Amino acid sequence: MATTVSATETHSALASAVAEAVLACPGVAGLRGGRFGDIATYLPGRRIDGVRLRPDGVTIGLAVHFGQSVFAVSAAVRLVVRDVIGDVPVDVAVDDVVAA
């Protein structure tokens, strides 16, 4: 019997994969939901802060480690997100710098 995967499960897996890839980027201190918590993927029973999947692209909210180039970390994040999702617009919002 074939197993079907729901759109919610696919959305959840994609958001989780993006979050994991971003957190593995050098210089990334963590994911952040933004000032109003609007950079998030809402799923049944949980949410993934710092990753918002949109029909026209992705928004990533994050904090970087002190001493890291915000521009270099943002560029690295864009690359890994595109590796996971494909060639889509990736907006990166850095809202904090964290001491190492």
N, C-alpha and C positions, 0 to 999 in steps of 0.2 A: 504494500500500500504506500503511495506517495505521501510525503509530508508537505503540507503547504505552510508557507511562512507569511504571516500577516504583515501589512504595511507598518504597523507599530513595532513589530519585532525587527524589521529591516531598518527602520528609523533609529531604533534603540541601538542596534549593533553598529550602525554607521556613526552615530554620535559618540558611542563608547570608543570606537576605533580612532576617531579624530582626537578625542581627549587624551587617549593613551599616547598617540604619536606626538602631540604637542608637549605633553609632560616630559617626554624623552628628549626634547630639544635642549641642547646646551644653553644655559642662560635663563631658562624658564624656571621661575620660582614657584609657580602655581597658576591655576585657572581662577578667574574672578568673574562674578556675575554682573559687574558694572554697578554704577551708583544706585540704580533702581532695581537691580536684579533681573534686568531684561535680557541679558546675554546668557541664555540658558535654553536647554532642550527639556521640555516638560513631557514626562512619560507617566504611564499609570503607576502610581505609588512612589515615584521618585523623580528627580530632575538632575540634569548634568549641568552644573554651573560652568560658565566660560565657553560654552559651545552652543551657538544658535544656527541651526540649519534652516536656510531660507530657500524658497523656490529658485531664487536668482543667485544664490551663493551661500557663503558661510561667514559668520562673525565669530571671532575668537576674542575673549577677554582674558588678559593675563597680567601677572606680575613678573618682573625680571629681577635677577640678582644684581645687587649693587656692583658697579664697575663694568657691567656688560653694556655693549652698544645696543640701544633700543632698536636702531635701524637694522643692525645685523641679526638680532634675535627675531625681529618681525619678519625679515626676509626668510630666515630659516623656517619659521612657523608656516609661512605661506607655501614654501616648497613641500613640507611634509604633509600639510593638509591636502595639497593637490595630488600628492602620491596616493593618498587614501581615497579621495573623492573623485579626482579627475580635474580637468581644466575648467575651474569655476572661479569667479571673483572671491577673494578672501580678504575680508576686512579684519585688521588686528587693532584692538584697543588695549593699550598698556595703561593700567590705572594705578600701578604701585611699583615701587622699587624696594626690594627687601635686602637687608644686610645679610651677608653670608654667615 
